[in-house]
Amino acid sequence: MATPFLSRIRIYPIKACAGVDVQEAHMDERGLRYDRRWMLINDHGSDLHQFDYPRLASVVVALDEDHLVLSAPAMPSLRISLQAHIRPAQPVAVRWHEGSCEAIPASDAADAWFQAFLRVACRLVFMPEGAEHRAGSKHADHHALAAFTSFQYHLLSEGSLVDLNQRLETPVPLERFRPNLVVAGVPPFAEDAWRVLRIGEQQFQTVKPCDRCAITTVDPLRGVMTGKEPLTTLAHYRTFDHKVLFGQYLLSGETGVLRVGDRLEVVDVQKPPRRSQA
């Protein structure tokens, strides 16, 4: 059997927008550096998400030294300094699913860019270092922080995606599920049974499986909802207690560097949920 290893690392700088593959990533107290540290909000401070704005999935946000580089269909590219958030600005109260905090307006140019693309009033905000947002307080240790998401890390195995795609008439890409950490060399859904794992030198704890929703039906290339797949097929064999589960949320109190190719070691296991029959 092949040695399990970290096969991909993906960072999603702006919540709800597309991510970018990197060969290595720094871990800080909120997760992978720059991951989901920016978010679009409406006039009421609530996040813009792919349910209402599936076109966000087609906005690619890349990291280029000290800038974010934004690109989208029929839009000019835009560069946003990674240091832009340190400018003097009045904090604003923001909220999203399972989270709220104070954030800093990030870029007037980005506001105008997204307003032109989405044709809706919106602002781009950044979560500063001192923001008080605890990761999944019902499941996590009180000290565990997260960015504009529920938990620090989201893991999926290649085998689980292959298993799903073998059941679909039209296979779907990994981007439909938006994981940070992708692992290879393990059977489908092996991650269901992991409690503690080590990737390279860094240790992680699983918190809960990821409950899937209609965002999985958004085509990330076209920025449109495509119907009921892959959610319908997943529901046929991955429903547990009325929730469709696929992948795992993780926490870690460690800092350091993760690299593609890092070996994965399962330190402790747990009893996986009882699977529904296909």
KAVEN-V685871 format. One line per field, one symbol per residue. phi: phi as a letter, one per 40 degrees, with the letter a starting at -180 (. if undefined). psi: psi as a letter, one per 20 degrees, with the letter a starting at -180 (. if undefined). burial: I if it has 24 or more other ideal C-beta (glycine too) atoms within 12 Angstrom, else O. A space follows every 50 residues. Layout:
# KAVEN-V685871
phi=???
psi=???
burial=???
This chain:
# KAVEN-V685871
phi=.cccaccabbbbdbdgccbacbcaaccbcchcdgcfcbacbcccgcccbc dcbccdccccbbbbfbbcbcaadgbccbbbccccccccaccbcbaadgaa acbbdcacccdcccccccfacabcbbccdcccbccfdcbbcccccaccac bcbbbacdccccdccccccbcbcdddbfccbbbbgbcdgdcdccbbabbg cbbbbcbaccccbcccccccccgbcbhbcccccdccbbcbfgbcbagbcb baccbibbbdhdcbbccabbcccccccc
psi=pqpqrohqpppngppirqappqhqqppaiibppipkiqqpqaijjqqpri ghmhhhhjopoqpndkqqopqqpkqqqppppijhiiqpqpqqpqqaokqq aprppgphhhghghhhgilqprqpqqorhjpnoqpmhihrqhiorrbmrg rgqoqqqhhggggghiiqhoqqrhhhilqgppqrjqrpjhihjpgpqpoc jpqqpqgqqpoqaihijpohgikqpjbiqjhggghhjkpoljqoporqqq qpjqqbpqqpipqppohqrrpqqpqqq.
burial=OOOIIIIIIIIIIIIIIIIIIIOOIOIIIIIIIIIIIIIIIIOOIIIIII OOIIIIIIIIIIIOOOOIIIOIOOOOOIOIOOOIIOOOOOOIOIOIOOIO IIIIIIIOOIIOIIOOIIOOOIIIIIIIOOIOIIIIOOOIOOOIIIIIII IIIIIIIIIIIOIIOOOIOOOIIIIIIIIIIIIIOIOIIIIIOIOOIIII OIIIIIIIIIIIIIIIIIIIOOIOIIOOIIIOIIIOIIIOOOOIIIIIII IIIIOOOIOIOIOIIIOOOOOOOOOOOO
